[in-house]
Amino acid sequence: MNPYTSTGSVSTVASSIADSGASLGGGSQGGSRAPLGPVVRRLMGYVRPHAVSFFASFASAAISVVLQLYVPILVGRGIDCIVSAGRVDFDSLAPLVVQLVISAAGASLFQWVQGYCVNRLAYEIVRDLRIQANDKLFRMPLATIDAHAHGDFISRVVNDVDQVGDGLLQGFTQLFTGIATIVGTLVFMLALSVPMALVVVLVTPLSMLVASLIAKFSNKSFAMQQRVQGRLGGYVEELVGNQKLVDAFAHGDAVQAGFDAINAELYTAGERAQFLSSLSNPGTRAVNNVIYAVVAVIGCMCAITGFPARLTVGEVQIFLSYANQYTKPFNEVTSVITQIQTAFASARRLFELLDAAEEEPDGAGAVELIDAAGEVELDHVDFSYVADRPLLRNICVHAMPGQRFALVGPTGCGKTTLINLLLRFYDVDRGVVSVDGRDIREVTRRSLRHSFGMVLQDSWLFEGTVHDNIAYGKPGTTREEVVAAAERAHADAFIRALPAGYDTVIPEDGGAFSQGQRQLLCIARVMLTDPAILLLDEATSSIDTRTELQVQAAFDELMAGRTSFIVAHRLSTIRNADCILVMRDGQIIERGTHDELLMRGGAYAELYNSQFARA
């Protein structure tokens, strides 16, 4: 995701792209309205790499079902061993009991094997989906990331993938067992009596009809439930990350009201979805009970009259068991219909993410930018986030290696956007941005960004040791290099005072580190990478005055011989800049040194005097 954001630019990007109707949907099989058939086929495509687990699951299910279906035959034959009242053929019954025990034990064993294989299959697919989804996030254009709630992306990668996994687990279990049960019972029933088998087969579609009608009505409710859940995740993620700000402005009640509104919407959608899906199981069970009763009545007629087939009492019992077994898969599917439908709704949202447009790849002739000298030029650059809303207009800047350029101006004037263009987070609409005389669209993004070092106003530290955080931009660096960078950033003293020094683990939220200390660590990180071009966005804004002077001295050393772009509101930090660019409404309205601009008495002089010439 974009590490370079500020309040003005991101809000502009998000609102602009949202207004233009930006959507994640980018493929024919993605999107929340994708038909069920393509979604199922696409999910099955993830099964192919795990064909061994798939076929092992199906084979185990088939063997288990066959053994289970053999049990009613043994029971029926055992019943027929009752010759009359008080008379049982124990010689014939004994081997049947042995076979019954072996069949039941074998069915249980293969049922366990099936469960193991299905679990392995489902979670291997979940692993593949989550890897793809996470990888997709880093290949999406910044415009898409900025235009959507980050919590919604998190919900898709975490919650939706989990829901797909649960649905696959239940679906495969019921699918394998169901197919084997239906085919097996049909074969056994046809072998016993064709007329009775036809009776069961002809009345069973009623159960399927009831289930399909209910599923049709509940599917839309599950799709709505997942969409609202994504919104809720985005809302919570945003607020948890800014809890201090919420408390500082005493917005707890308003935030709670917003949460309650979305939560109530989720409750309504979830209640409707759960209610509709819960009708499936009792509905199909009612139909199946009718089927069971019909088979019982006709079976008794057969045993008494011999019409339409001659059956013994034991065979009637076998048919009753098979009639129950035959309808069992339909009952089991409807009992997990909630999870399956939630999985399909989540799969649609996940495929919408996977099908979203990606960042345009580097051109076929793109070259590596190696050992950049640091010459940067923006030649008549125009840029807008939305076609009819121009932002940057006719920007012309030419920085030679070692020069320091400062960008000043009111919030929203385009300073951050200009930095984003240098890093090629976005491409210009007109004009050219070049480094060392080469259009940055002709070099690889990776090598381009390696040529830049960046220190942001909002420091970012990840959960790990101090050493790892400083070495983030230069993997494999030595401890000596890390310490040297920290010393230059004036961070070594407070680091050595920590309980474990450079091996102290920093929690995700920065823990007890002050904002100034976090910023110093970020500065040390950039110093370690030793880039050709520096981008400093209010890099010293969170540091006390004394430390600022020390860090500024370190920056002066670091910027020597390197091109630097400094975004600043505190004008005291840019007095020594070779050129100050004053921006307003997406244009450069003034340029020159600090002294030159003060002498002109223009916009820069007005900004400077507003900070330092107050009585």
C-alpha positions as CSV (number, residue, x, y, z in Angstrom):
1,M,0.0,0.0,0.0
2,N,1.0,3.6,-0.4
3,P,3.4,4.7,2.3
4,Y,3.2,8.3,1.2
5,T,-0.1,9.9,2.2
6,S,-1.3,13.2,3.7
7,T,-4.6,14.4,4.8
8,G,-5.2,16.7,1.8
9,S,-4.1,14.6,-1.1
10,V,-5.6,11.3,0.1
11,S,-9.0,12.7,0.8
12,T,-8.9,14.4,-2.6
13,V,-8.0,11.1,-4.3
14,A,-10.6,9.1,-2.5
15,S,-13.4,11.4,-3.1
16,S,-12.5,12.1,-6.7
17,I,-12.2,8.4,-7.6
18,A,-15.3,7.5,-5.6
19,D,-17.2,10.2,-7.4
20,S,-16.1,8.8,-10.7
21,G,-17.6,5.4,-9.9
22,A,-14.4,3.5,-9.3
23,S,-14.9,-0.2,-8.6
24,L,-12.8,-3.2,-7.8
25,G,-14.7,-5.3,-10.3
26,G,-12.5,-5.9,-13.3
27,G,-13.1,-9.4,-14.6
28,S,-16.0,-11.3,-16.0
29,Q,-16.1,-13.7,-13.2
30,G,-15.5,-11.4,-10.4
31,G,-17.9,-8.9,-8.8
32,S,-20.7,-9.3,-6.4
33,R,-23.3,-10.0,-9.1
34,A,-21.3,-12.8,-10.8
35,P,-23.6,-15.8,-11.6
36,L,-23.1,-18.9,-9.4
37,G,-21.9,-21.2,-12.2
38,P,-18.8,-19.2,-13.1
39,V,-18.0,-18.8,-9.4
40,V,-18.2,-22.5,-8.8
41,R,-16.1,-23.3,-11.8
42,R,-13.5,-20.8,-10.7
43,L,-13.3,-22.3,-7.2
44,M,-12.9,-25.7,-8.7
45,G,-10.0,-24.4,-10.6
46,Y,-8.2,-24.1,-7.3
47,V,-8.7,-27.8,-6.8
48,R,-6.6,-29.0,-9.7
49,P,-3.2,-28.4,-8.0
50,H,-4.5,-30.6,-5.1
51,A,-6.0,-33.4,-7.2
52,V,-4.5,-36.1,-4.9
53,S,-6.4,-34.9,-1.9
54,F,-9.5,-34.4,-3.9
55,F,-9.6,-38.0,-5.3
56,A,-8.5,-39.5,-2.0
57,S,-11.4,-37.7,-0.3
58,F,-13.9,-38.9,-2.9
59,A,-12.5,-42.5,-2.8
60,S,-12.6,-42.6,1.0
61,A,-16.2,-41.2,1.0
62,A,-17.3,-43.9,-1.6
63,I,-15.8,-46.8,0.4
64,S,-17.3,-45.4,3.6
65,V,-20.7,-45.1,2.1
66,V,-20.7,-48.5,0.5
67,L,-19.8,-50.1,3.9
68,Q,-22.6,-48.0,5.5
69,L,-25.1,-49.1,2.9
70,Y,-24.1,-52.8,3.4
71,V,-25.1,-52.5,7.1
72,P,-28.9,-52.3,6.3
73,I,-28.6,-55.5,4.2
74,L,-27.0,-57.3,7.1
75,V,-29.7,-56.0,9.5
76,G,-32.4,-57.0,7.1
77,R,-31.0,-60.5,6.7
78,G,-30.7,-60.7,10.5
79,I,-34.4,-59.8,10.8
80,D,-35.2,-62.6,8.4
81,C,-33.3,-65.0,10.7
82,I,-36.2,-64.7,13.1
83,V,-38.1,-67.8,11.9
84,S,-41.1,-67.4,14.2
85,A,-42.0,-66.3,17.8
86,G,-39.2,-67.5,20.0
87,R,-37.3,-69.2,17.2
88,V,-34.1,-67.5,15.8
89,D,-31.6,-69.1,13.4
90,F,-28.4,-68.2,15.4
91,D,-26.2,-70.2,13.1
92,S,-27.0,-67.8,10.2
93,L,-27.1,-64.8,12.5
94,A,-23.6,-65.1,14.0
95,P,-21.6,-64.5,10.8
96,L,-24.0,-61.6,10.0
97,V,-23.1,-59.9,13.3
98,V,-19.3,-60.3,12.6
99,Q,-19.8,-58.8,9.1
100,L,-21.9,-56.0,10.7
101,V,-19.1,-55.1,13.2
102,I,-16.4,-55.2,10.5
103,S,-18.5,-53.0,8.1
104,A,-19.3,-50.4,10.8
105,A,-15.6,-50.2,11.9
106,G,-14.4,-49.9,8.2
107,A,-17.0,-47.2,7.5
108,S,-15.8,-45.2,10.5
109,L,-12.1,-45.6,9.5
110,F,-12.7,-44.4,5.9
111,Q,-15.0,-41.6,7.2
112,W,-12.0,-40.3,9.3
113,V,-9.7,-40.6,6.2
114,Q,-12.2,-38.6,4.2
115,G,-12.4,-35.9,6.9
116,Y,-8.6,-35.6,7.0
117,C,-8.3,-35.3,3.2
118,V,-11.2,-32.8,2.9
119,N,-9.7,-30.6,5.7
120,R,-6.3,-30.7,4.0
121,L,-7.9,-29.9,0.6
122,A,-10.0,-27.0,1.9
123,Y,-7.2,-25.3,3.8
124,E,-4.7,-25.8,1.0
125,I,-7.1,-23.9,-1.2
126,V,-7.6,-21.2,1.5
127,R,-3.8,-20.8,1.7
128,D,-3.6,-20.4,-2.1
129,L,-6.4,-17.9,-2.2
130,R,-5.0,-15.8,0.7
131,I,-1.6,-15.7,-0.9
132,Q,-3.1,-14.5,-4.2
133,A,-5.3,-11.9,-2.5
134,N,-2.4,-10.5,-0.4
135,D,-0.1,-10.5,-3.5
136,K,-2.9,-8.7,-5.5
137,L,-2.9,-5.8,-3.0
138,F,0.7,-5.0,-3.8
139,R,0.0,-5.1,-7.6
140,M,-3.0,-2.8,-7.5
141,P,-2.7,0.9,-8.5
142,L,-2.5,3.4,-5.8
143,A,-5.7,5.0,-7.1
144,T,-7.7,1.9,-6.2
145,I,-6.2,1.5,-2.8
146,D,-6.9,5.2,-1.9
147,A,-10.4,5.0,-3.2
148,H,-11.6,2.2,-1.0
149,A,-11.7,1.6,2.8
150,H,-8.6,-0.3,3.9
151,G,-10.7,-2.3,6.3
152,D,-12.7,-3.6,3.4
153,F,-9.5,-5.0,1.8
154,I,-8.6,-6.6,5.2
155,S,-12.1,-8.1,5.4
156,R,-11.7,-9.6,1.9
157,V,-8.3,-11.1,2.6
158,V,-9.1,-12.4,6.1
159,N,-12.8,-12.8,6.7
160,D,-14.0,-13.6,3.2
161,V,-11.2,-16.2,2.6
162,D,-12.1,-17.8,5.9
163,Q,-15.8,-18.0,4.9
164,V,-14.8,-19.6,1.6
165,G,-12.7,-22.1,3.5
166,D,-15.6,-23.0,5.8
167,G,-17.9,-23.3,2.8
168,L,-15.5,-25.5,0.9
169,L,-15.0,-27.7,4.0
170,Q,-18.7,-28.3,4.4
171,G,-19.4,-28.4,0.7
172,F,-16.8,-31.0,-0.2
173,T,-17.8,-33.1,2.8
174,Q,-21.4,-33.1,1.8
175,L,-20.6,-33.4,-2.0
176,F,-18.4,-36.4,-1.7
177,T,-20.6,-38.2,0.8
178,G,-23.8,-37.1,-1.0
179,I,-22.8,-38.3,-4.4
180,A,-21.6,-41.7,-3.1
181,T,-24.7,-42.1,-1.0
182,I,-27.2,-41.3,-3.8
183,V,-25.4,-43.5,-6.4
184,G,-24.9,-46.3,-3.8
185,T,-28.5,-46.4,-2.6
186,L,-29.8,-46.3,-6.1
187,V,-27.7,-49.3,-7.0
188,F,-28.6,-51.3,-3.9
189,M,-32.4,-50.4,-4.2
190,L,-32.5,-51.4,-7.9
191,A,-30.8,-54.7,-7.1
192,L,-33.5,-55.4,-4.5
193,S,-36.6,-54.1,-6.3
194,V,-36.9,-51.9,-9.3
195,P,-40.5,-50.8,-8.6
196,M,-39.7,-49.7,-5.1
197,A,-36.6,-48.0,-6.2
198,L,-38.6,-46.0,-8.7
199,V,-41.1,-44.9,-6.0
200,V,-38.2,-43.4,-4.0
201,V,-36.6,-41.7,-7.0
202,L,-39.9,-40.2,-8.3
203,V,-40.9,-38.5,-5.0
204,T,-37.4,-37.3,-4.0
205,P,-37.2,-34.3,-6.5
206,L,-39.8,-32.6,-4.2
207,S,-37.1,-32.2,-1.6
208,M,-34.7,-30.7,-4.1
209,L,-37.4,-28.3,-5.4
210,V,-38.1,-26.9,-1.9
211,A,-34.4,-26.4,-1.2
212,S,-33.7,-24.6,-4.5
213,L,-36.6,-22.2,-4.0
214,I,-35.5,-21.2,-0.6
215,A,-31.9,-20.9,-1.7
216,K,-32.9,-18.6,-4.5
217,F,-34.5,-16.1,-2.1
218,S,-31.8,-16.2,0.5
219,N,-28.8,-15.8,-1.8
220,K,-29.3,-12.1,-2.3
221,S,-29.5,-11.6,1.5
222,F,-26.2,-13.3,2.0
223,A,-24.5,-11.1,-0.6
224,M,-25.9,-8.1,1.2
225,Q,-24.7,-9.4,4.5
226,Q,-21.1,-9.8,3.3
227,R,-21.1,-6.3,1.7
228,V,-22.2,-4.7,5.0
229,Q,-19.7,-6.8,6.9
230,G,-16.9,-5.4,4.7
231,R,-18.2,-1.8,5.5
232,L,-18.2,-2.5,9.2
233,G,-14.7,-3.9,9.0
234,G,-13.5,-0.7,7.3
235,Y,-15.3,1.5,9.8
236,V,-13.8,-0.3,12.8
237,E,-10.3,-0.5,11.3
238,E,-10.3,3.3,10.6
239,L,-11.5,4.2,14.1
240,V,-9.2,1.8,16.0
241,G,-6.2,3.3,14.2
242,N,-7.3,6.8,15.2
243,Q,-8.7,6.2,18.7
244,K,-6.7,9.0,20.3
245,L,-8.1,11.5,17.8
246,V,-11.6,10.3,18.5
247,D,-11.1,10.7,22.2
248,A,-9.4,14.1,21.8
249,F,-12.4,15.5,20.0
250,A,-14.9,13.8,22.3
251,H,-16.5,12.1,19.3
252,G,-17.1,8.8,21.1
253,D,-20.9,9.1,21.0
254,A,-20.9,10.0,17.3
255,V,-18.6,7.2,16.5
256,Q,-20.7,4.7,18.5
257,A,-23.8,6.0,16.7
258,G,-22.1,5.4,13.3
259,F,-21.1,1.9,14.4
260,D,-24.6,1.1,15.7
261,A,-26.1,2.2,12.4
262,I,-23.9,-0.1,10.3
263,N,-24.2,-2.9,12.9
264,A,-28.0,-2.6,12.8
265,E,-27.9,-2.9,9.0
266,L,-25.7,-5.9,9.3
267,Y,-28.1,-7.4,11.9
268,T,-31.1,-6.9,9.6
269,A,-29.3,-8.4,6.6
270,G,-27.9,-11.3,8.6
271,E,-31.3,-12.0,10.3
272,R,-33.1,-12.1,7.0
273,A,-30.4,-14.3,5.4
274,Q,-30.3,-16.7,8.4
275,F,-34.1,-16.9,8.6
276,L,-34.5,-17.7,4.9
277,S,-31.8,-20.3,4.9
278,S,-33.0,-21.9,8.1
279,L,-36.3,-22.8,6.3
280,S,-34.4,-25.2,4.0
281,N,-33.7,-27.9,6.5
282,P,-37.1,-28.2,8.1
283,G,-38.7,-27.9,4.7
284,T,-36.7,-30.7,3.1
285,R,-37.1,-32.8,6.3
286,A,-40.9,-32.5,6.1
287,V,-40.8,-33.7,2.4
288,N,-38.4,-36.5,3.3
289,N,-40.7,-37.7,6.1
290,V,-43.5,-37.9,3.6
291,I,-41.3,-39.9,1.3
292,Y,-40.4,-42.2,4.2
293,A,-44.1,-42.7,5.0
294,V,-44.9,-43.5,1.3
295,V,-42.2,-46.1,1.1
296,A,-43.3,-47.6,4.4
297,V,-46.9,-48.0,3.2
298,I,-46.0,-49.4,-0.2
299,G,-43.4,-51.7,1.4
300,C,-45.9,-53.1,3.8
301,M,-48.3,-53.7,0.9
302,C,-45.5,-55.6,-0.9
303,A,-44.8,-57.8,2.1
304,I,-48.5,-58.6,2.5
305,T,-49.8,-58.8,-1.0
306,G,-46.7,-59.3,-3.1
307,F,-47.7,-56.3,-5.3
308,P,-46.0,-54.4,-6.9
309,A,-43.0,-56.5,-5.7
310,R,-42.5,-59.4,-3.4
311,L,-40.6,-58.4,-0.3
312,T,-39.8,-60.0,3.0
313,V,-40.1,-58.1,6.2
314,G,-36.3,-57.8,6.4
315,E,-36.3,-56.4,2.8
316,V,-38.9,-53.8,3.7
317,Q,-36.7,-52.7,6.6
318,I,-33.8,-52.5,4.1
319,F,-35.8,-50.2,1.8
320,L,-36.9,-48.0,4.7
321,S,-33.2,-47.6,5.6
322,Y,-32.3,-46.8,2.0
323,A,-35.1,-44.4,1.6
324,N,-33.8,-42.5,4.6
325,Q,-30.2,-42.8,3.4
326,Y,-31.2,-41.6,-0.1
327,T,-32.8,-38.4,1.2
328,K,-30.1,-37.8,3.8
329,P,-27.7,-35.9,1.5
330,F,-30.4,-33.4,0.7
331,N,-31.0,-32.9,4.4
332,E,-27.3,-32.4,5.1
333,V,-26.8,-30.0,2.3
334,T,-29.7,-27.8,3.5
335,S,-28.4,-27.9,7.1
336,V,-25.2,-26.2,6.0
337,I,-26.8,-24.0,3.3
338,T,-26.0,-20.9,5.4
339,Q,-22.3,-21.6,5.3
340,I,-22.3,-22.5,1.6
341,Q,-24.2,-19.4,0.6
342,T,-22.0,-17.2,2.8
343,A,-19.0,-18.8,1.1
344,F,-20.3,-18.0,-2.4
345,A,-21.0,-14.4,-1.4
346,S,-17.5,-14.2,0.0
347,A,-16.0,-15.9,-3.1
348,R,-17.7,-13.2,-5.3
349,R,-16.1,-10.4,-3.1
350,L,-12.7,-12.2,-3.2
351,F,-12.8,-12.7,-7.0
352,E,-13.8,-9.1,-7.3
353,L,-10.5,-8.2,-5.6
354,L,-8.5,-10.7,-7.6
355,D,-10.0,-9.4,-10.9
356,A,-9.4,-5.7,-10.1
357,A,-7.2,-3.8,-12.5
358,E,-3.5,-4.0,-11.7
359,E,-0.8,-1.4,-11.9
360,E,0.4,-1.2,-15.5
361,P,3.6,-3.3,-15.8
362,D,6.9,-1.8,-16.7
363,G,7.3,-1.4,-20.4
364,A,9.0,-4.1,-22.5
365,G,12.0,-1.9,-22.9
366,A,12.2,-0.6,-19.3
367,V,15.7,-0.4,-18.0
368,E,17.2,-0.5,-14.5
369,L,18.1,2.9,-13.1
370,I,21.5,2.1,-11.5
371,D,23.7,4.6,-9.5
372,A,21.5,7.6,-10.3
373,A,23.2,10.9,-10.3
374,G,20.1,12.7,-9.1
375,E,19.1,15.1,-11.9
376,V,15.4,15.4,-11.8
377,E,13.2,17.3,-14.3
378,L,9.4,17.9,-14.6
379,D,8.7,19.3,-18.0
380,H,5.3,21.0,-18.5
381,V,3.6,18.4,-16.3
382,D,-0.2,18.3,-16.0
383,F,-2.0,15.8,-13.7
384,S,-5.5,15.2,-12.4
385,Y,-7.1,12.4,-10.4
386,V,-10.3,12.9,-12.4
387,A,-10.4,14.0,-16.0
388,D,-12.6,17.0,-15.5
389,R,-10.8,18.2,-12.3
390,P,-7.3,19.3,-13.1
391,L,-4.9,19.4,-10.1
392,L,-1.3,20.1,-11.3
393,R,-0.9,22.4,-14.3
394,N,2.2,23.2,-16.3
395,I,4.7,22.2,-13.6
396,C,8.3,22.9,-14.7
397,V,11.2,22.0,-12.4
398,H,14.8,21.2,-13.2
399,A,16.9,20.0,-10.2
400,M,20.6,19.3,-10.8
401,P,22.4,16.8,-8.6
402,G,23.0,18.1,-5.1
403,Q,20.4,20.9,-5.3
404,R,17.8,21.3,-2.6
405,F,14.3,22.2,-3.7
406,A,11.6,23.1,-1.1
407,L,7.9,22.9,-1.8
408,V,5.7,25.2,0.2
409,G,2.1,26.2,0.0
410,P,-1.3,25.7,1.6
411,T,-2.7,22.2,2.2
412,G,-4.2,20.7,-1.0
413,C,-2.1,22.8,-3.4
414,G,-0.5,19.7,-4.9
415,K,2.8,19.3,-3.0
416,T,2.2,15.6,-2.1
417,T,0.8,14.9,-5.5
418,L,4.0,16.1,-7.1
419,I,6.0,13.8,-4.8
420,N,3.7,10.9,-5.8
421,L,4.5,11.6,-9.5
422,L,8.3,11.5,-8.8
423,L,7.9,8.1,-7.3
424,R,5.5,7.1,-10.1
425,F,2.7,6.2,-7.8
426,Y,0.7,7.9,-10.6
427,D,1.6,8.7,-14.2
428,V,1.4,12.2,-15.6
429,D,-1.4,13.2,-17.9
430,R,0.8,15.4,-20.0
431,G,4.5,16.3,-20.0
432,V,7.5,14.3,-18.8
433,V,9.1,13.4,-15.5
434,S,12.7,12.4,-15.9
435,V,15.6,11.3,-13.8
436,D,19.1,11.6,-15.2
437,G,17.6,12.7,-18.5
438,R,15.5,9.5,-18.9
439,D,11.7,9.5,-18.8
440,I,10.8,7.6,-15.6
441,R,8.2,5.6,-17.6
442,E,11.2,4.0,-19.4
443,V,12.8,2.7,-16.2
444,T,11.5,0.0,-13.9
445,R,9.5,1.2,-10.9
446,R,11.6,-0.9,-8.5
447,S,14.9,0.7,-9.6
448,L,13.3,4.1,-9.7
449,R,12.1,3.9,-6.1
450,H,15.4,2.5,-4.9
451,S,16.9,5.7,-6.0
452,F,14.7,7.7,-3.6
453,G,14.9,8.0,0.1
454,M,11.8,9.2,2.0
455,V,11.1,10.5,5.5
456,L,7.5,11.2,6.1
457,Q,5.6,13.4,8.7
458,D,3.9,10.2,9.9
459,S,6.6,7.8,11.1
460,W,5.9,4.2,10.3
461,L,7.5,1.4,12.5
462,F,6.6,-2.3,12.3
463,E,6.6,-4.9,15.0
464,G,10.2,-6.0,15.3
465,T,13.6,-5.0,16.8
466,V,15.1,-1.5,16.5
467,H,17.8,-3.0,14.3
468,D,15.2,-4.5,11.9
469,N,13.3,-1.3,11.6
470,I,16.4,0.7,10.7
471,A,17.6,-2.0,8.3
472,Y,14.2,-2.2,6.6
473,G,15.4,-0.4,3.5
474,K,18.6,-2.3,3.1
475,P,18.2,-6.1,3.9
476,G,21.3,-7.9,5.0
477,T,23.0,-4.9,6.4
478,T,25.4,-5.3,9.3
479,R,25.0,-4.1,12.9
480,E,27.9,-1.7,12.4
481,E,26.2,0.0,9.5
482,V,22.9,0.3,11.4
483,V,24.7,1.8,14.4
484,A,26.5,4.3,12.1
485,A,23.2,5.4,10.6
486,A,21.7,5.8,14.0
487,E,24.6,7.9,15.2
488,R,24.3,10.2,12.2
489,A,20.5,10.6,12.9
490,H,21.3,11.3,16.6
491,A,19.3,8.2,17.6
492,D,22.1,6.1,19.0
493,A,22.1,7.6,22.5
494,F,18.4,6.8,23.3
495,I,18.6,3.4,21.5
496,R,21.5,2.3,23.8
497,A,19.4,3.4,26.8
498,L,16.7,0.9,25.9
499,P,16.5,-2.4,27.9
500,A,17.9,-4.5,25.0
501,G,19.5,-1.7,22.9
502,Y,19.3,-2.4,19.2
503,D,17.6,-5.7,20.0
504,T,14.6,-4.0,21.8
505,V,11.4,-5.1,20.2
506,I,9.1,-2.3,19.0
507,P,5.4,-3.1,19.2
508,E,3.2,-2.4,16.2
509,D,1.9,0.9,17.6
510,G,5.3,2.2,18.6
511,G,4.8,1.4,22.3
512,A,6.4,3.9,24.7
513,F,8.5,5.6,22.0
514,S,7.8,9.3,21.6
515,Q,6.9,10.7,18.3
516,G,10.3,12.3,18.0
517,Q,12.1,9.0,18.7
518,R,10.0,7.2,16.1
519,Q,10.9,10.0,13.6
520,L,14.6,9.6,14.4
521,L,14.5,5.9,13.7
522,C,12.8,6.6,10.3
523,I,15.5,9.2,9.6
524,A,18.2,6.6,10.4
525,R,16.5,4.1,8.1
526,V,16.9,6.6,5.2
527,M,20.4,7.5,6.1
528,L,21.3,3.8,5.9
529,T,20.0,3.4,2.3
530,D,22.1,6.4,1.2
531,P,19.9,7.3,-1.8
532,A,20.6,9.6,-4.7
533,I,17.4,11.6,-4.2
534,L,15.8,12.6,-0.9
535,L,12.1,13.3,-0.3
536,L,11.5,14.9,3.1
537,D,7.9,15.7,4.1
538,E,7.9,17.6,7.4
539,A,10.6,15.3,8.5
540,T,11.5,17.2,11.6
541,S,7.9,18.4,12.5
542,S,7.6,16.0,15.5
543,I,11.0,16.7,17.0
544,D,11.8,19.2,19.7
545,T,13.8,22.3,18.8
546,R,17.1,21.1,20.2
547,T,16.9,17.7,18.5
548,E,15.7,19.5,15.3
549,L,19.0,21.4,15.1
550,Q,21.0,18.2,15.5
551,V,18.9,16.3,12.9
552,Q,19.0,19.3,10.6
553,A,22.8,19.2,10.8
554,A,22.7,15.4,10.0
555,F,20.4,16.2,7.0
556,D,22.8,18.8,5.8
557,E,25.5,16.1,5.8
558,L,23.2,13.6,4.1
559,M,21.9,16.0,1.5
560,A,25.4,17.0,0.4
561,G,25.8,16.0,-3.2
562,R,22.2,14.6,-3.4
563,T,19.1,16.1,-4.9
564,S,16.5,16.9,-2.2
565,F,12.9,17.8,-2.3
566,I,11.6,19.1,1.0
567,V,7.9,19.6,1.7
568,A,7.6,22.0,4.6
569,H,5.2,24.2,6.4
570,R,7.8,25.3,9.0
571,L,9.7,27.7,6.8
572,S,12.6,27.8,9.3
573,T,13.7,24.4,7.9
574,I,14.1,25.5,4.3
575,R,16.1,28.7,4.5
576,N,19.2,27.1,3.0
577,A,17.3,25.5,0.0
578,D,18.8,26.3,-3.4
579,C,15.3,26.9,-4.7
580,I,11.9,27.3,-3.0
581,L,8.8,26.5,-5.1
582,V,5.7,28.2,-3.8
583,M,2.6,26.4,-4.9
584,R,-1.1,27.4,-5.0
585,D,-4.0,25.6,-6.7
586,G,-1.8,23.2,-8.5
587,Q,0.6,25.7,-10.0
588,I,4.0,27.1,-9.1
589,I,3.4,30.8,-8.5
590,E,6.8,31.7,-7.2
591,R,10.4,30.3,-7.2
592,G,13.7,31.5,-5.9
593,T,15.9,31.4,-2.8
594,H,14.7,32.4,0.6
595,D,16.2,35.9,0.4
596,E,15.0,36.5,-3.2
597,L,11.5,35.6,-2.3
598,L,11.4,37.8,0.8
599,M,12.7,40.7,-1.3
600,R,9.8,40.3,-3.8
601,G,7.3,40.6,-1.1
602,G,4.9,38.1,-2.7
603,A,3.2,34.9,-1.5
604,Y,6.3,33.4,0.2
605,A,7.0,36.7,2.1
606,E,3.4,36.7,3.2
607,L,3.7,33.1,4.5
608,Y,7.0,33.8,6.1
609,N,5.9,36.9,7.9
610,S,2.8,35.1,9.1
611,Q,5.0,32.7,11.0
612,F,7.9,35.0,12.2
613,A,6.8,38.6,12.1
614,R,3.9,38.6,14.5
615,A,4.0,41.0,17.4
